[in-house]
Amino acid sequence: MARLAVFRWAPGEPERIGAYEVQAVADTTVLDALVAVQREQDPTLALRYACRVGMCGSCAMVVNGRERWACRTRLASLGPGPVSVRPLYHFPLLRDLVVDMTPFVDRQRAVGAALVPAAGAPAYATIPAAVAERAEIDEAIECIGCGMCLSACTMVAHDRHFPGPAALNRAFTLQRDRRETGHAARWTRLLGDDALPRCHGQGNCTDVCPMGLSPTRSIIRLRQMAVRRLLGLA
């Protein structure tokens, strides 16, 4: 038997912690347990999930104080005692464990997260696999937008204009991309007081990334590129 302490909230109601017990075996995940609660004990419990196999990132939440994918987190790995489950930090709360992901998208837009190809460029222009540029981009390009890095980032908590790790990681892949024509405009955004200079390099984003990416490394590389650009070496 596993015990859960689940954050509960709905519009017009006070926050509370719901206590639940569910049957669990060695492979039971946090998501399995939450779905069991919803189906068998309290159908009003709101949570978000989709694939259930560790691919989509929809079930990102804070489990025992750390951002995790609920579908990848086995209850047996969390030790004895009640398992604490709450929604991601730094996102507007919709209900219970469900947050509004709009700020994640807005932060991406704030740094110009879309590729701006040259006029008349081939529709499927490629970067050769053997070049260093491609290798660096490949290390940073597999973000699936789960929002865990944003939740773990302490600077996001202090500065609502800070783009956050995922947006800066995306910006790095574009600033390194030879096909991109929006470099100059993006540098203006990145070098603003609330963007690239604000990261303190604590690495929380890298610690929690389920895809094994390092937004911290991408931010460091952006800073190196910015210095070279300011010195006229780029």
C-alpha positions in Angstrom: 0.0 0.0 0.0 1.3 3.4 -1.0 0.3 6.8 0.6 0.0 10.0 -1.4 -0.3 13.6 -0.2 -1.7 15.4 -3.3 -2.1 19.1 -3.7 -5.7 20.0 -4.4 -7.2 23.3 -5.5 -10.0 24.5 -7.6 -11.2 28.1 -8.5 -13.1 29.6 -5.6 -11.8 26.9 -3.1 -8.9 27.0 -0.6 -5.7 25.0 -1.2 -5.6 21.7 0.6 -3.7 18.4 0.7 -5.6 15.3 -0.2 -4.5 12.1 1.5 -4.9 8.8 -0.4 -3.9 5.2 -0.2 -3.5 3.0 -3.3 -2.4 -0.6 -3.9 1.1 -0.6 -5.3 3.6 -3.1 -6.7 7.3 -2.8 -7.5 6.6 -1.1 -10.9 3.7 1.1 -9.9 4.5 4.7 -11.0 3.3 8.0 -9.5 1.0 8.4 -12.6 -0.4 4.9 -12.1 -1.3 5.8 -8.5 -2.8 9.2 -9.4 -5.0 7.6 -12.1 -6.1 4.9 -9.6 -7.1 7.7 -7.2 -9.0 9.5 -10.0 -10.8 6.3 -11.1 -11.5 4.6 -7.8 -11.6 7.2 -5.1 -12.0 10.8 -6.3 -13.0 11.5 -9.9 -12.7 15.3 -9.3 -8.8 15.0 -9.1 -7.5 16.9 -12.1 -4.2 15.9 -13.7 -2.6 16.0 -17.2 -1.1 13.0 -19.0 -1.1 11.5 -22.5 1.4 8.8 -23.6 2.1 7.2 -20.2 5.4 5.8 -21.5 7.9 8.7 -20.9 7.7 10.4 -24.3 5.4 13.4 -24.2 6.2 15.2 -21.0 2.5 16.0 -20.3 2.7 14.5 -16.8 5.4 16.7 -15.5 4.8 17.7 -11.8 6.7 18.1 -8.5 7.1 14.8 -6.7 8.7 14.9 -3.2 10.0 18.3 -3.9 11.6 17.6 -7.3 10.4 18.1 -10.8 9.7 14.7 -12.4 7.6 12.9 -15.0 5.0 11.0 -13.1 5.0 8.2 -15.6 8.7 7.6 -15.2 8.8 7.8 -11.4 8.2 4.5 -9.6 6.8 4.8 -6.1 9.3 2.3 -4.9 12.2 4.6 -5.8 10.9 7.4 -3.5 11.4 5.6 -0.1 9.0 5.2 2.8 6.4 7.7 3.9 3.7 9.6 2.0 4.6 10.7 -1.5 4.1 14.5 -2.0 2.7 15.5 -5.3 2.1 19.1 -6.4 1.9 21.0 -9.7 4.8 22.6 -11.4 6.0 25.9 -10.0 5.9 29.3 -11.8 2.9 28.5 -13.9 -0.7 29.7 -13.5 -2.7 27.0 -11.8 -5.9 25.8 -13.5 -6.9 23.0 -11.1 -5.2 20.5 -8.8 -2.1 19.3 -10.7 -2.9 21.0 -14.0 -1.1 24.2 -14.9 -1.5 26.7 -17.8 1.5 26.2 -20.1 0.9 29.6 -21.9 3.8 31.3 -20.1 6.2 28.6 -21.5 5.1 29.4 -25.1 5.2 33.2 -24.4 8.8 32.9 -23.1 9.8 31.1 -26.3 8.2 33.8 -28.4 10.0 36.5 -26.4 13.4 35.3 -27.6 12.2 34.7 -31.2 12.1 30.9 -31.0 11.1 30.3 -34.6 13.6 29.8 -37.4 13.7 32.7 -39.8 15.1 31.3 -43.1 16.6 33.5 -45.8 14.3 34.5 -48.6 14.3 31.9 -51.3 16.1 29.3 -49.2 15.5 25.7 -50.0 12.5 24.2 -48.1 14.7 21.5 -46.7 18.1 23.1 -46.3 20.4 21.0 -44.1 23.5 21.4 -42.0 26.1 18.7 -42.8 26.4 16.1 -40.0 30.2 16.4 -39.8 30.4 20.0 -38.9 30.8 21.3 -35.3 27.8 23.5 -35.6 25.6 20.5 -36.2 27.0 18.6 -33.2 26.4 21.5 -30.9 22.8 22.0 -32.1 22.1 18.3 -31.9 23.0 18.3 -28.2 20.4 20.9 -27.4 17.6 20.4 -29.9 15.6 17.5 -28.2 13.5 19.7 -25.8 9.9 18.5 -25.8 8.5 21.4 -23.8 7.5 19.7 -20.6 8.2 22.8 -18.5 10.2 21.1 -15.7 13.3 23.4 -16.2 11.1 26.5 -15.9 9.6 25.1 -12.7 13.1 24.4 -11.2 14.6 27.8 -12.2 15.0 30.1 -9.3 15.5 33.2 -11.5 12.0 32.6 -13.1 10.7 33.0 -9.5 12.3 36.4 -9.1 12.1 38.0 -12.6 8.9 37.4 -14.6 10.6 38.8 -17.7 13.4 36.3 -17.6 12.9 33.9 -20.6 13.9 30.8 -18.7 16.1 27.8 -19.5 14.1 26.2 -22.3 13.7 29.5 -24.3 17.4 30.3 -23.9 18.3 26.8 -24.9 16.2 27.2 -28.0 17.8 30.6 -28.7 21.2 28.9 -28.6 20.3 26.4 -31.3 19.1 29.2 -33.5 22.1 31.5 -32.9 24.3 28.6 -33.8 22.3 27.8 -37.0 23.8 29.0 -40.3 20.4 28.9 -41.9 18.9 31.5 -39.5 18.7 35.2 -40.6 17.3 36.6 -37.3 20.6 36.5 -35.3 21.0 40.3 -34.9 17.4 40.9 -33.7 17.7 38.0 -31.3 20.9 39.2 -29.8 19.1 42.5 -29.0 16.6 40.5 -27.0 19.1 38.1 -25.4 21.4 40.8 -24.2 18.7 42.8 -22.5 18.8 43.2 -18.7 16.2 40.5 -18.1 17.5 37.8 -20.4 20.9 36.2 -20.8 22.7 38.2 -18.1 20.2 37.2 -15.5 21.0 33.5 -15.3 23.1 32.6 -12.2 24.2 29.3 -13.6 22.9 27.2 -10.7 22.1 24.3 -13.1 18.8 23.3 -11.6 17.4 23.2 -15.1 20.0 20.7 -16.2 19.5 18.6 -13.1 15.8 18.0 -13.8 15.8 17.7 -17.6 14.3 14.3 -18.4 15.8 14.4 -21.9 19.3 14.8 -20.6 19.8 18.3 -22.1 21.9 21.0 -20.5 20.3 24.4 -20.8 23.1 25.6 -18.5 25.7 24.7 -21.2 23.6 26.4 -23.9 23.5 29.6 -21.8 27.2 29.5 -21.3 27.8 29.0 -25.0 25.5 31.9 -25.8 27.5 34.1 -23.4 30.7 33.0 -25.1 29.3 33.8 -28.5 28.0 37.2 -27.3 31.5 38.1 -26.0 33.1 37.2 -29.3 30.5 39.2 -31.1 31.0 42.3 -28.9 34.8 42.0 -29.5 34.3 41.7 -33.2 35.6 38.2 -33.3 32.5 36.4 -34.5 
